[in-house]
Amino acid sequence: MMEKLKLDRQESPVWTNLLYFLKWSLIAAVLGTVGGFFGSLFSLGITQATGLRQGNPWLLFAMPAAGLVIVWLYSVTHQEKNRGTDMVIDSISSNEKITGVTGPLIFISTVLTHLVGGSSGREGAALQLGGSIGSVLGRLLKLDEKDLKIATMCGMSAVFAALFGTPIAAGVFSLEVVSIGVLYYAAMVPCLFSAYIGQAVAGAFGIPPENYPIAQVPPISFGSVGFTVLLGALCALVSMLFCIILHRAGYLYRKFFKNPYIRVLAGSALFIALTMAVGTGDYLGSGIQLIEGAVEGQVRYEAFFMKMIFTAIALGAGFKGGEIVPTLCVGATFGCTVGSLLGFSPSLCAACGMAALFVGVTNCPITSLIIALELFGYAGMEYYSIVIAVSFALSGYYGLYASQKFVYSKTKTEFINRRPNP
């Protein structure tokens, strides 16, 4: 009788769900705390490096030395073939193992990149750092293969939320980015809990969440909807161009410079020369200052294209970081430019451009809408939802991450299971 009662309890959906909830609440608390701690240190490191570089412009000329150190670090740890975020994504969709050294490597190399002004972000690096933390802790907790994937996603969510201060978007992004068209719902509670805890830890470190108030949100009308559709279509084209430039730059570097040390030196020389030619440091670093200027309605018309070029030169050469903040920067500056030229709220257009570029390169429409609402508030919700839908539909099968899978078609209700365009 007791054995039958025990068996019935184990097979009960309520009992199974309760055990799942308790188990992952505890694990998420651990992963969120650890991820938030290291994410906070990472954010502080990036901030200090950026401030040091801005106060000492000559550090730009230390770029070749920093590049050599980064290449050496990956070489001495036998991580020359480390695929970064693509490796993290593959660890969730397949059985690829995240190396434990991935976290320290991306931490140090991204801080070095920002110290010398390399055009890269931090949230893409956060996915690698968080994925590494989740994978290592998951193995220490002796989680099985399926649970290890959830732990990896929790780490990604925690560090992303600690850095950017958008916990809902951070939690959902980890669910959505791996397989387009399919969400990993089993990881929803753990990822959201980890993200909120990660943000709370960052708050304890005094790291404020990102927030960009919009100067003017025009009332919705047929004309404004038509303009938003046009902006979404243009942003889709820019997102495809950005993906092509980034991937093509990496290919050309590898083609003409087989040796990674020569490659990073060549990229450094090109980056420094281009910076001197344009006569401004606006395109160095992640581009947060450009985003702030765009949301205020003040940006140079060519800024979006220049940011794409600078980012491709730096990341293609072997410098580390992420593509997400540069993507948001490209979107903000492009949106502001279009709004300024056509006379429609440049501030709102900058926000729409950020959301539209994000969905165009990540193919994550739910996350894109959430991150827009968390960054800009709900006042422009109609505009964000429209521009995201249009950009997602028209951006084709391009993407930043080669390991993503488009499980379902963007244009038909059919299973396709394909990779992004190269």
N, C-alpha and C positions, 0 to 999 in steps of 0.2 A: 504493500500500500504506500509506504514512504517513498519507495523508488519510483512508483508511478506518479506520485504527487510531484516529486523532484523533476521528473521527465516532463510532465505537463507544464511546470513552471518555466523550464528552459525553452520549451517550444512556444510559449505564449508570446504573441507579438508585443504585448504591453511590457512584459518582463525583459524581452530582448531590447526594446527601445530604451527602457530605463537604464539597462546596463550600458548600452551604447552612449547614452547621454552622460551618465556619471563618469564613465571611462574617458571620454573625449573632453569633458569639461576639465578634468584634472590634467590631462596631457596638454590641452590648449593653454591652461594656466601656466604650465612650465614653459612651453614653447613661446608663448606670448611674452613672458617675463624675460627669458633669455634673448629672444629675438629683439624685443624692445630695447634691452640693455645695449646689445651690440649695434643695433640700428641707431641708437642715440649717440654712441661713441663715433659711429661712422658719420653721422650728420655733423657732429661737432668737429670732427677731423676735416670734413669738406669745407665747413664754414671757416675754420682757422686757416686752412690752406688758401682758400679764395681771398680772405682778408689780407694774408701775407703777400700774396701775389699782387693784389690791387695796390698795396702800399709800397711795393718794390717792383715796378714794371720791368726791371732788368731780368727778373726771373724767367721771362719769356725765352731768353737766350740760353737758359739752362735746360731747355726742352730736349736737346740731343742727349744730354747726360741722364735725364730722367727716363727717356725712352730706352737707353741702353740698360739701365737698372731693371726696368720692367721686363724686358726681353730676357735678361739674365735670370731674374727670379723665376720666370716660367720655365726656363731651360734647366736650371739647377734642381728644380723640383720635378722635372720630367713631365711638365704639363704643356709642352709645346702644342699639343693637339687638343688642348682643353677648348671646348666649343662654347663655353660660357652659358648664356641663357638657354641656348638650344640644348645643351646637355641636361639642364635642369628640367626642361619641358619633356625631353625624351625619358627622363627618369620616372616621370609620371605616366606617360603614355605607353612606355615599354619597360624593359628591365635594366636599362643603363644605370650604372652606379655613379653617384656624385662623389668625387674624391673629397676627402676631408680637408685637403689643403686649398680647395677652391675658395672658401671663405676668406682666410687670411690673405691669399693672393689678390683677390679682387678688392679687398679693403685697402691694402697698401698701395696697389698700382693705381686705383682710382684717385686716392688722395694725392699721389705723385702727379698724376695727369692734371688735376685741378691746380696744384701748386704752380705749375709752369704755364697754365692757361689753355691746356688742351680743350677743344670743344667737345665735351661729352656731358652726359647727365649723371644721375645718381640712382634713380629708381630702377633702371635696368640692372645696375650693379647690385641693388638691394635684392632683386630676385635671386641672383646668384648667391649672395651672402646668406639670405634667409633660407634658400633651398639647401645650402650646405649645412646650416645650423639644424634645420629640421631633419635632414637625413642622418647626420651624426648622432643627434639626440635620440632619434627613432631607433637606431641600431643599438645605442646604449640601453634603451628601454626594452630591447629585444622584441620589437614589433615585427609582425609578419610582413610579407611582401606587400600586401594590399594596404595595410595600415601604415606602412612606411611611406607610401605615396601620399597619404593624407597628411602625415607629419611633415613631409616636404612642403606641401601646399600651405600648411599652417605657418611654417617658418617664413615662407615668401610673404604671406599676408602680414605677419607681425612686423617685419623689417620695413616693408612698403608703407605700412600705416605709421610707423615711427618716424619715417623720413618725410612723408608728404602730409600727414595729418588728415587723411581721408579714409577712415576705417571701413566704411561700407564698401567703397570702391575697391579697397585693398583686399577685403575678404572675397568679393565676387570675382575680381580679376583672376585670382588663382584658380577659380572654378571654371572660368570661361576661356582662358587664353590657350589651353592645351588643345582642345578639340572644338572647332567652330561648328556650332549647331547642337552640341551636347554639353550639358552642365554636369559636373560631378557633385550631385546633390548630397551624397553621403558625407562630403567634406564641408557642407555649409555651416553647420553649428561650430565645428572646430575652427574653421578659418575666420569666421566672424568674431568668435571669442578671442582668438589669438590676436586679431587685428585691433580690437578695442583695448586689450591689455597692453599690446605693443604701443599704442598711442598714449595710453595712460602713463606708461614708463617714460616715454619721451617727454610728456608734459612735466613729469617730476624732474627731469633734467633741464627744464626751462626751454624746451624746443617748441615754438608755437606752430600750429597748423597753418598750412598755406591758405590764403584767402585773398580774393581779388574782387573788391566791390565794383559793380558796373555803374558807370556814370548815368546812363540813360537807357531805359527799355521802352521803346515806342509801343503804343497799343497795337494789338494784332489786327491785321486787315488783309484783304485780298492782295494788295500791293506788297505788303511786308512779307507775306507768305511766299509770293512769287520771287521776291528778292532772296529770301532764305533758301529756296530751292536752287536758285542760280548759284548762290555762294556754296551750297553743299556740293553741287556739280563741279565747280572750280576747285574746291578743296580735295575732291576725289582725285582729280588730275594731278594736283600738287603732291598728294600722298603717294600716288604711283611713281611720280618722278623722284621723290625722295627715296623710296625703296630701291629704285633702279640705280640711282647715284650711289647709295651706300654699298649695295652689293657689287656694282661695277668697279667702284674704287678698290674694294678688297681684292677683286679678281686681277685688276691691272697691277696693283702692288706686287702680288704674288708672281705675276707673269714676268715682270721686268726686274724684280729684286728677289731672287730666290733666298738669299740669306736674310734672316729676320733682323739681324743687327744693322745691315746695310739698309734694309727696308725702313726701319724706324728712324735712321739718320736722314734718309732721303725725305721722308714725310715731315720730319722736324724742320729741315731746311725749307721745304715748300711752304709749310705753315708759317714760319717766321717771315719769309719773303712776302707772302700774301698779306700778312698783318701789317708789315711796313708799307706795302703798296697802297692799302686802303686807308692807312693813316688813322685808324681807330682800334681800340681794344674791345669794342662792343661785342665782337663775335667770339671772344675768348670765354672759356668756362661754360657753364650750363646754359646761360642765356636768361637767367631769372630777371636781370635788370631790363632786358628787352621786352620780356613779357609784361612787366610792370608798366613800361612806357607805352606798349601797345594798348593795354587796357585803359590807360589814360588818354588814348587817342593820339599819341605822338610817336611816330616811327618813320624811319627812312623807307622809301618805296622798295628799294632793292634788298632790304634787310632779310627777308625770308629766304631769298635765293642764296645770299652770301652765307647765311647760317647753315644751309644745307651743304655748301661746298666746304666750309671750315670743318664741319662735323665729319664729313666723308674723308677728308684728308687726315684728320687725327685718328679716327677709329680704324680706318683702313690700314694705317701705318703700323698699328699695334698698340696704340695707347688705349687705356681701359676706361670704363665707365658705363654709361647706358645711353640709349637713344631716346628715351621717353621725354625727358625735359627738353632736349633739343627739338623733338617733334612738337611739343606744346609751344615752344618758342617760334618755330616755323609757322604753325597754325595761327598763333596770336598776331604775328607781324603781317602775315598774308591777309588775314581777316581784316585787320585794321587798315591795311592798304586799300583793299577793295571797298571798304566802307567809306574811307576818305575820298576815293576817286568818284564813287557813285553817290555820295552824300547821304549815307544811311548809318547813323550811330556807330562810329568807329569802335567805340568801347564795347558795345554788344557784339559787333562783328568779330572783334578780337576773341571774345569768349566763345563765340560760335566756331571760329576758325580752330581754336584749340581742341574743342570737342570733335570737330569733323576730321582733323588731321589724326587725332588719337585713334578714332575708329577706323580710319583709312589704312593705318599701318599696323594696328593690332587686331583688327577684325573682331572687336569685342563691343557690340553696341550697347549691351546692358551696362557694362562698366563705364562706358563713355558717358552715358546719360547720368549715371550716379555721380561720377567724378565732376561733371559740370555743375550739378546741383550742390555738391559739397563745396566746390570752389567759389561759385558765383551766387548761390542762393536760388530760390524758386521763382523769382520774378520773371525770368526769361525762359521758363520751362518749355513753352510752346516752340520757341525758336530753336532751343537745343535739340528737342526731340525730332523736329523736322530736318535740321541740317545733318544730324547724325544718321537718320534713316537714309537720306539721299546719298550721303558720302559712302555709307556702307554698301548700298546697292550698286553704286557706279564705280567703286574702286577696284572691282574685279577680284582676282585671286592673288593679289600682291600682299606682301607682309614683311615685317622686320625679321621674323623668326622662321628659319627654314624648317624647323622641326614641328611647326604647327600643322594640324590636319584639318582640312575642310571636310567634315563628315557629311554635311548636306550642302546641296547647291544653294547659291544665293538667288537664283532665278527660277528654280523649279523645286517642287516638293519631291526630291529624289536623292538617294544616297550616292555620293561620289567618292568620298574618302581619298582626297588628293592633297598634295603638298602645295605651298605657295609658289607663284612664278619665281624663277631665279632672277 
